[in-house]
Amino acid sequence: MNARPALPPSRRASPRPSFGRVSVGVHGRVMMSIAEGPFDAELMAATRRAITLAGKRLPTDRRFADLLEIRGNLLIDANALTQLRASIDGFAARGIVALSTVFLVRPGIPGIERLPALMDIWRASRPVRRADNFESAWALVNADLAAAGLPTQPPPSRP
């Protein structure tokens, strides 16, 4: 027989599990984002806030390259895609536009067939390219910085 009294039911709602994750940082003249899908509208809103905060750490001349690494999968719902397009357009309207964006997406991740449509959202405001590994992606970022007459950046340490 259990002598402990039964605990009352919790009055707090269980937190909704995260749909995906994103982190955004600035490394010299490179804005680096790491996104893990699947992606929904809430994650896109969090991404917009993270980019806004990271944008405050960009060089004062606002000349930078963008590296976006997508991990896990590229599953994205229609609401998230609409919100993402609005966010990128909004940043462009405020003058926060990278010289270029390099997508780091390893082959074979679920949803990779959506990558061309995703890249088209950025392509409206800047050159966009893709790499399969970090070293190639960083080389493309540095090539774009050099082509713009800016100093290249050493790669950050990676976990």
C-alpha contacts under 8 A as a table, 3 or more apart, distances in Angstrom:
res1	aa1	res2	aa2	distance
10	S	13	A	7.61
18	S	21	R	7.40
19	F	37	G	7.10
19	F	38	P	5.98
19	F	39	F	6.40
19	F	40	D	6.71
19	F	43	L	7.16
20	G	35	A	7.57
20	G	36	E	5.42
20	G	37	G	4.74
20	G	38	P	5.33
20	G	39	F	5.80
20	G	40	D	7.75
20	G	43	L	6.55
21	R	35	A	5.74
21	R	36	E	5.10
21	R	37	G	6.80
21	R	43	L	6.99
22	V	33	S	6.95
22	V	34	I	5.55
22	V	35	A	4.28
22	V	36	E	6.24
22	V	43	L	7.59
22	V	46	A	7.86
22	V	47	T	6.42
23	S	33	S	5.57
23	S	34	I	5.32
23	S	35	A	6.57
23	S	47	T	7.73
23	S	50	A	7.18
24	V	31	M	7.12
24	V	32	M	5.67
24	V	33	S	4.31
24	V	34	I	6.54
24	V	47	T	7.90
24	V	50	A	6.00
24	V	51	I	6.32
24	V	54	A	6.51
25	G	31	M	5.81
25	G	32	M	5.31
25	G	33	S	6.45
25	G	54	A	5.72
26	V	29	R	7.03
26	V	30	V	5.66
26	V	31	M	4.45
26	V	32	M	5.94
26	V	54	A	6.33
26	V	57	R	6.56
26	V	58	L	6.68
27	H	30	V	5.12
27	H	31	M	6.30
27	H	32	M	7.11
27	H	153	Q	7.99
27	H	156	P	7.25
28	G	58	L	7.66
28	G	59	P	7.66
28	G	153	Q	6.69
29	R	58	L	6.79
29	R	59	P	6.64
29	R	63	R	7.09
29	R	64	F	4.66
29	R	65	A	6.28
29	R	153	Q	7.19
30	V	64	F	5.51
30	V	65	A	4.85
30	V	66	D	5.58
30	V	67	L	6.94
30	V	141	V	7.78
30	V	153	Q	7.81
31	M	54	A	7.61
31	M	58	L	7.70
31	M	64	F	7.02
31	M	65	A	6.32
31	M	66	D	4.87
31	M	67	L	6.22
32	M	66	D	6.09
32	M	67	L	4.87
32	M	68	L	5.95
32	M	69	E	7.77
33	S	66	D	7.99
33	S	67	L	6.32
33	S	68	L	4.80
33	S	69	E	6.10
34	I	68	L	6.00
34	I	69	E	4.76
34	I	70	I	5.97
34	I	71	R	7.29
35	A	68	L	7.49
35	A	69	E	6.21
35	A	70	I	4.93
35	A	71	R	6.12
36	E	39	F	7.69
36	E	70	I	5.83
36	E	71	R	4.77
36	E	72	G	5.37
36	E	73	N	6.60
36	E	74	L	7.89
37	G	70	I	7.63
37	G	71	R	6.93
37	G	72	G	5.85
37	G	73	N	5.02
37	G	74	L	5.63
37	G	75	L	6.07
37	G	76	I	7.37
38	P	72	G	7.78
38	P	73	N	6.07
38	P	74	L	6.10
38	P	75	L	4.65
38	P	76	I	5.79
39	F	43	L	6.08
39	F	44	M	7.18
39	F	74	L	7.36
39	F	75	L	6.10
39	F	76	I	4.59
39	F	77	D	6.68
39	F	80	A	6.51
40	D	43	L	5.41
40	D	44	M	6.43
40	D	76	I	6.11
40	D	77	D	5.84
40	D	79	N	6.89
40	D	80	A	4.74
41	A	44	M	4.98
41	A	45	A	6.24
41	A	77	D	7.83
41	A	79	N	5.65
41	A	80	A	4.07
41	A	81	L	7.78
41	A	83	Q	6.42
42	E	45	A	5.10
42	E	46	A	6.30
42	E	80	A	7.68
43	L	46	A	4.98
43	L	47	T	6.05
43	L	80	A	7.77
44	M	47	T	4.88
44	M	48	R	6.20
44	M	80	A	6.05
44	M	83	Q	6.47
44	M	84	L	5.98
45	A	48	R	5.13
45	A	49	R	6.43
45	A	83	Q	7.54
46	A	49	R	5.16
46	A	50	A	6.18
47	T	50	A	5.01
47	T	51	I	6.12
48	R	51	I	5.23
48	R	52	T	6.16
48	R	87	S	6.35
49	R	52	T	5.08
49	R	53	L	6.29
50	A	53	L	5.19
50	A	54	A	6.10
51	I	54	A	4.97
51	I	55	G	5.82
52	T	55	G	5.07
52	T	56	K	6.92
53	L	56	K	5.57
53	L	57	R	7.56
54	A	57	R	5.43
54	A	58	L	7.01
55	G	58	L	5.26
55	G	96	I	7.51
58	L	62	R	6.14
58	L	63	R	7.95
58	L	64	F	7.33
59	P	62	R	5.34
59	P	63	R	6.75
59	P	64	F	7.47
60	T	63	R	7.98
62	R	96	I	6.95
62	R	97	V	7.98
63	R	98	A	6.65
63	R	99	L	6.65
64	F	98	A	5.27
64	F	99	L	5.90
64	F	145	L	7.39
65	A	98	A	5.00
65	A	99	L	5.23
65	A	100	S	5.39
65	A	101	T	6.32
65	A	141	V	6.19
65	A	144	D	7.20
65	A	145	L	6.69
66	D	98	A	5.80
66	D	99	L	7.50
66	D	100	S	6.04
66	D	101	T	4.54
66	D	102	V	6.21
66	D	141	V	7.29
67	L	101	T	5.74
67	L	102	V	4.87
67	L	103	F	6.08
67	L	104	L	7.20
67	L	137	A	7.41
67	L	138	W	7.81
67	L	141	V	7.09
68	L	101	T	7.14
68	L	102	V	6.14
68	L	103	F	4.88
68	L	104	L	5.99
69	E	103	F	5.82
69	E	104	L	4.45
69	E	105	V	6.11
70	I	73	N	7.22
70	I	74	L	7.32
70	I	103	F	7.42
70	I	104	L	6.27
70	I	105	V	5.45
71	R	74	L	7.86
71	R	105	V	7.01
71	R	106	R	7.79
71	R	109	I	7.81
72	G	109	I	6.54
72	G	110	P	7.50
73	N	109	I	5.31
73	N	110	P	4.82
73	N	111	G	5.94
73	N	112	I	7.36
74	L	109	I	7.16
74	L	110	P	6.08
74	L	111	G	4.53
74	L	112	I	5.89
74	L	114	R	6.91
74	L	115	L	7.42
75	L	110	P	6.99
75	L	111	G	5.20
75	L	114	R	7.94
76	I	80	A	6.32
76	I	81	L	6.70
77	D	80	A	5.39
77	D	81	L	6.38
78	A	81	L	5.08
78	A	82	T	6.25
79	N	82	T	5.16
79	N	83	Q	6.17
80	A	83	Q	5.06
80	A	84	L	5.94
81	L	84	L	5.04
81	L	85	R	6.20
82	T	85	R	5.26
82	T	86	A	6.33
83	Q	86	A	5.09
83	Q	87	S	6.14
84	L	87	S	5.06
84	L	88	I	6.25
85	R	88	I	5.33
85	R	89	D	6.14
85	R	121	I	5.97
86	A	89	D	5.12
86	A	90	G	5.95
87	S	90	G	4.95
87	S	91	F	6.20
88	I	91	F	5.20
88	I	92	A	6.25
88	I	121	I	7.38
88	I	122	W	6.93
89	D	92	A	5.08
89	D	93	A	6.19
90	G	93	A	5.05
90	G	94	R	6.42
91	F	94	R	5.12
91	F	95	G	6.29
91	F	96	I	5.10
91	F	97	V	6.72
92	A	95	G	5.03
92	A	96	I	5.42
92	A	97	V	5.37
92	A	125	S	7.02
93	A	96	I	7.59
97	V	125	S	7.16
97	V	126	R	7.44
98	A	101	T	6.64
98	A	126	R	6.95
99	L	126	R	6.34
99	L	127	P	7.33
99	L	144	D	7.19
99	L	145	L	7.69
99	L	148	A	7.84
100	S	126	R	5.36
100	S	127	P	4.91
100	S	128	V	5.81
100	S	141	V	7.69
100	S	144	D	6.87
101	T	122	W	7.40
101	T	126	R	7.13
101	T	127	P	6.47
101	T	128	V	4.88
101	T	129	R	6.53
101	T	141	V	7.80
102	V	128	V	5.81
102	V	129	R	4.92
102	V	130	R	5.45
102	V	131	A	7.04
102	V	137	A	6.37
102	V	140	L	7.11
102	V	141	V	6.71
103	F	119	M	7.94
103	F	128	V	7.53
103	F	129	R	6.19
103	F	130	R	4.62
103	F	131	A	6.17
103	F	137	A	7.36
104	L	130	R	5.91
104	L	131	A	4.94
104	L	132	D	5.72
104	L	133	N	6.36
104	L	134	F	6.75
104	L	137	A	6.11
105	V	109	I	7.92
105	V	130	R	7.08
105	V	131	A	6.42
105	V	132	D	5.42
105	V	133	N	7.37
106	R	109	I	6.64
106	R	131	A	7.68
106	R	132	D	4.69
106	R	133	N	6.57
107	P	112	I	7.52
107	P	132	D	6.59
108	G	112	I	6.61
109	I	112	I	5.68
111	G	114	R	5.74
111	G	115	L	7.64
112	I	115	L	5.33
113	E	116	P	7.12
114	R	117	A	5.59
114	R	118	L	6.30
115	L	118	L	4.98
115	L	119	M	6.03
116	P	119	M	5.09
116	P	120	D	6.22
117	A	120	D	5.12
117	A	121	I	6.91
118	L	121	I	5.55
118	L	122	W	7.45
119	M	122	W	5.49
119	M	123	R	6.10
119	M	128	V	6.76
120	D	123	R	4.70
120	D	124	A	6.46
121	I	124	A	5.98
122	W	125	S	5.90
122	W	126	R	6.42
122	W	127	P	7.85
122	W	128	V	6.87
123	R	126	R	5.16
123	R	127	P	5.68
123	R	128	V	5.62
130	R	137	A	7.29
131	A	134	F	7.47
131	A	136	S	5.88
131	A	137	A	5.08
132	D	136	S	7.11
132	D	137	A	7.36
133	N	136	S	5.61
133	N	137	A	6.24
134	F	137	A	5.00
134	F	138	W	6.03
135	E	138	W	5.24
135	E	139	A	6.20
136	S	139	A	5.06
136	S	140	L	6.32
137	A	140	L	5.19
137	A	141	V	6.33
138	W	141	V	5.00
138	W	142	N	6.16
138	W	155	P	6.80
139	A	142	N	5.13
139	A	143	A	6.09
140	L	143	A	5.00
140	L	144	D	6.26
141	V	144	D	5.21
141	V	145	L	6.32
142	N	145	L	5.00
142	N	146	A	6.08
142	N	152	T	5.04
142	N	153	Q	6.47
143	A	146	A	5.12
143	A	147	A	6.07
143	A	152	T	7.66
144	D	147	A	5.04
144	D	148	A	6.32
145	L	148	A	5.19
145	L	149	G	6.48
145	L	150	L	5.09
145	L	151	P	6.45
145	L	152	T	5.91
146	A	149	G	5.00
146	A	150	L	5.23
146	A	151	P	6.14
146	A	152	T	6.08
147	A	150	L	7.40
